[in-house]
């Protein structure tokens, strides 16, 4: 049976499509007559969104703070539309926009810092869970989770670069030592100057701010890779209180009783990549490339928590580990 698309998903899809068109027109043809119509349509969708959130708030479905972010976007859009109006009205709109955005940024930063501090005092609770819970007061749960993951990923990268790489990995079954990412990371900084020169050569016709945005995206990608490796190291697989906890850094995680494992074996040999892909189709993969991969077959389906929340139920998992023999031995031992 085909899944039906919710009105909210259609609304957001239309919003981002119009936003992409508006951004393209503003970059390459700011004077295009279609721009004002696209901007007006975006504002109309934002008005509908704000009205729906106010209604849900009145009915007790969402907190009132959920209205703030769409309201800021609406003020931003109004500032663009009213920029051709009188100077007084434009300045008033600018002051309102800057004040609202600054207050929201300060509040979000305060909540993030408080969430991280609280997470340190709560064993078994990951920082991103606490940060996401705080951000859900402002954005939908999936967006809150993505924002929290990005903050923790970048924070892990900075901490790792400032000396965290000297720290020993926590106890558990690691899968960072044999990962291909470990071999790639030392060479990544050497590639940045070449990337900078290449981007400067091929993007000479672009606006300077757009060129710097491209350079910034390269640095961001490097930090993201460093953060991924840091979290791979910081979050090994563990067996605690009869539960198997599996992690792929911040990207994926799942926990279930060890007694639910029917079998744990290495993946079979395949003649080619197509056969491997067909065999693993639909199987959640908590795999760091370069490691040995094991296949776990479960008695009951589980949902792997990914970037956007729980995935589909599955009874087979692909798991990478540095020491497969030790991992398999631990799984075969009776729980205390």
C-alpha positions in Angstrom: 0.0 0.0 0.0 1.5 3.4 -1.0 2.2 5.9 1.7 0.3 9.1 1.6 2.1 12.4 1.8 1.1 14.6 4.7 0.0 18.2 3.9 2.8 19.5 6.1 5.4 17.6 4.0 3.8 19.0 0.8 3.9 22.5 2.3 7.5 22.3 3.3 8.4 20.8 -0.1 6.8 23.7 -1.9 8.4 26.2 0.5 11.9 24.9 -0.2 11.3 24.7 -3.9 10.2 28.3 -4.0 13.1 29.2 -1.7 15.5 27.6 -4.2 14.0 29.5 -7.1 14.1 32.8 -5.2 17.8 32.3 -4.2 18.8 31.5 -7.8 17.0 34.6 -9.1 18.6 36.8 -6.5 22.1 35.5 -7.3 22.0 35.6 -11.1 19.2 38.0 -12.0 18.2 40.2 -9.0 16.0 42.4 -11.3 13.9 39.6 -12.7 10.2 40.4 -12.4 9.4 36.9 -11.3 11.4 37.4 -8.1 8.8 39.6 -6.4 6.1 37.0 -7.1 8.1 34.1 -5.8 9.0 36.1 -2.7 5.3 36.9 -2.2 4.4 33.2 -2.5 7.0 32.4 0.1 5.7 35.0 2.5 2.2 33.7 2.0 3.3 30.1 2.9 5.1 31.5 6.0 1.9 33.4 7.0 0.0 30.1 6.7 2.7 28.3 8.7 2.7 30.9 11.5 -1.1 30.8 11.6 -1.1 27.0 11.9 1.5 27.1 14.7 -0.5 29.7 16.6 -3.6 27.5 16.3 -1.6 24.4 17.5 -0.3 26.5 20.4 -3.8 27.6 21.4 -4.9 24.0 21.3 -1.9 22.9 23.5 -0.2 20.8 20.8 3.1 22.7 20.6 4.8 25.2 22.9 4.4 28.9 22.0 8.2 29.2 21.4 7.7 27.1 18.2 6.2 30.2 16.5 9.4 32.3 16.9 11.6 30.8 14.2 9.0 31.0 11.4 8.2 34.5 12.6 11.8 35.5 12.2 11.8 34.2 8.7 8.6 36.1 8.0 10.2 39.3 9.2 13.3 38.6 7.1 11.1 38.2 4.0 9.1 41.4 4.8 12.3 43.3 5.0 13.2 42.2 1.5 9.8 43.2 0.2 9.7 46.5 2.0 13.3 47.4 1.1 12.0 49.6 -1.7 9.6 51.5 0.6 10.4 54.6 2.6 13.7 54.7 4.6 11.9 55.0 7.9 9.8 51.9 7.3 12.8 49.9 6.1 14.9 50.9 9.2 12.1 50.0 11.5 11.7 46.6 9.9 15.5 46.1 10.1 15.6 46.9 13.8 12.7 44.5 14.5 14.4 41.8 12.4 17.7 42.2 14.1 16.3 42.4 17.6 14.1 39.3 17.1 16.9 37.2 15.5 19.4 38.3 18.2 17.1 37.3 21.0 16.4 34.0 19.4 20.1 33.3 18.8 21.0 34.1 22.5 18.2 31.9 23.8 19.2 29.0 21.6 22.8 29.3 22.6 21.8 29.4 26.3 19.7 26.3 25.9 22.5 24.5 24.1 25.0 25.3 26.8 22.6 24.3 29.6 21.8 21.1 27.8 25.4 20.1 27.5 26.1 20.8 31.1 23.1 18.8 32.2 24.1 15.9 29.9 27.5 15.6 31.7 25.7 15.0 35.0 23.3 12.3 33.7 25.0 8.9 33.0 23.8 7.2 29.9 22.3 10.3 28.4 24.1 11.6 25.2 24.6 15.4 24.8 22.7 15.5 21.5 19.6 14.0 23.1 19.5 16.8 25.7 20.3 19.5 23.2 17.6 18.1 20.8 15.0 18.2 23.7 15.8 21.8 24.3 15.6 22.8 20.6 12.2 21.1 20.2 10.8 24.1 21.9 11.6 26.0 18.7 11.7 23.6 15.8 10.1 20.2 14.9 11.8 17.1 16.5 13.6 16.0 13.3 15.1 19.5 12.7 16.0 19.7 16.4 17.8 16.4 16.2 19.8 17.4 13.1 20.8 20.7 14.8 21.9 18.9 17.9 23.9 16.4 16.0 25.7 19.1 14.0 26.6 21.0 17.2 28.0 17.8 18.9 29.8 16.7 15.7 31.6 20.0 15.3 32.2 20.3 19.0 33.8 16.8 19.0 36.0 17.8 16.0 37.3 20.9 17.8 37.9 19.0 21.0 39.7 16.3 19.1 41.9 18.7 17.3 42.8 20.5 20.5 44.2 17.4 22.0 41.5 14.8 22.2 43.3 12.5 19.8 45.7 11.7 22.7 43.0 10.3 24.9 42.5 6.6 25.2 39.3 5.1 23.7 36.6 4.1 26.2 36.2 0.4 27.1 34.2 -1.6 24.6 34.5 -3.0 21.1 36.1 -0.4 18.9 35.8 0.1 15.2 37.9 3.2 14.6 41.4 1.7 14.6 41.0 -0.2 11.3 38.6 2.3 9.7 39.7 3.8 6.4 38.8 7.3 7.8 41.8 7.0 10.2 44.2 6.7 7.3 42.5 9.5 5.3 42.4 12.2 7.9 46.1 13.0 8.1 46.1 13.7 4.4 43.0 15.9 4.4 44.7 19.1 5.7 47.2 18.9 2.9 44.4 19.0 0.4 42.9 22.2 1.7 45.5 24.6 0.1 45.0 22.8 -3.3 41.3 23.0 -3.0 41.5 26.7 -2.1 43.6 27.4 -5.3 41.3 25.3 -7.5 38.1 26.9 -6.2 39.7 30.3 -6.7 40.5 29.4 -10.3 37.1 28.0 -11.3 35.0 30.4 -9.4 36.7 33.7 -10.4 33.5 35.0 -11.9 31.4 34.5 -8.8 30.8 37.1 -6.1 33.4 37.2 -3.4 30.9 36.2 -0.6 29.9 33.1 -2.6 33.5 32.1 -3.1 34.2 32.4 0.6 31.0 30.4 1.2 32.4 27.6 -1.0 35.8 27.7 0.9 33.9 27.6 4.2 31.9 24.5 3.1 35.3 22.8 2.4 36.5 23.5 5.9 33.1 22.5 7.3 33.4 19.1 5.5 36.8 18.5 6.9 35.6 19.3 10.5 32.7 17.0 9.9 35.0 14.1 9.0 37.2 14.8 12.0 34.1 14.9 14.2 32.9 11.6 12.7 36.2 9.9 13.5 36.2 11.4 17.0 32.8 10.1 17.8 33.7 6.7 16.3 36.5 6.5 18.8 34.4 7.9 21.7 31.5 5.5 21.2 32.5 1.9 20.8 30.1 -1.0 20.8 29.3 -2.2 24.4 27.5 -5.0 26.3 26.0 -3.7 29.5 23.4 -5.3 31.7 22.5 -7.9 29.0 22.0 -5.1 26.4 24.1 -4.8 23.3 24.7 -1.1 22.4 25.9 -0.5 18.8 27.0 2.9 17.5 28.3 4.5 14.3 29.6 7.7 15.9 26.6 10.1 16.1 25.2 8.9 12.8 23.5 5.6 13.9 22.8 3.7 17.1 20.6 0.9 18.4 20.3 -1.2 21.6 18.6 -4.5 22.2 19.0 -7.6 24.5 21.9 -9.9 23.6 19.5 -12.8 24.0 17.7 -11.6 20.8 20.7 -12.5 18.7 20.1 -15.7 16.8 23.5 -15.7 15.0 26.5 -13.5 14.6 28.8 -14.4 11.6 31.1 -12.7 9.2 29.6 -11.6 5.9 29.9 -14.3 3.2 32.3 -13.8 0.3 30.8 -12.2 -2.8 31.9 -12.5 -6.4 31.4 -8.8 -7.0 30.0 -5.6 -5.5 26.6 -6.1 -7.1 26.1 -9.4 -5.3 27.2 -7.7 -2.0 24.8 -4.9 -2.5 21.9 -7.2 -3.3 22.6 -9.3 -0.2 22.8 -6.3 2.1 19.8 -4.5 0.6 17.5 -3.2 3.3 20.0 -4.2 6.1 20.8 -1.3 8.4 24.6 -0.8 8.4 26.6 0.4 11.4 29.8 0.1 9.4 33.0 2.1 9.4 34.6 1.4 6.0 37.8 -0.6 6.2 36.8 -2.8 9.2 35.7 -6.4 9.3 31.9 -6.6 9.0 29.7 -9.0 10.9 26.0 -9.9 10.2 23.7 -10.1 13.2 20.4 -12.0 12.8 17.8 -11.1 15.5 14.8 -12.9 16.8 12.8 -9.7 17.0 13.0 -6.6 14.7 14.7 -3.4 15.9 14.8 0.2 14.7 18.1 1.8 14.2 18.2 5.5 15.3 19.6 7.6 12.4 20.0 11.2 11.6 16.3 11.8 11.2 15.0 9.4 13.8 14.2 5.6 14.0 14.4 3.7 10.7 12.4 0.8 9.5 12.2 -2.4 11.6 14.9 -4.9 10.7 16.0 -8.3 11.9 19.5 -8.3 10.2 22.2 -5.8 11.0 25.7 -5.2 9.5 28.2 -4.2 12.2 31.9 -3.3 11.8 34.4 -4.1 14.6 38.2 -4.0 15.0 38.4 -7.3 16.8 35.7 -9.7 15.5 36.9 -12.7 17.5 36.7 -10.8 20.8 33.3 -9.4 19.9 31.9 -12.8 18.9 33.3 -14.4 22.1 31.6 -11.8 24.2 28.3 -12.3 22.5 28.5 -16.1 23.1 29.1 -15.7 26.9 26.1 -16.0 29.2 24.9 -12.7 30.7 25.7 -12.2 34.4 
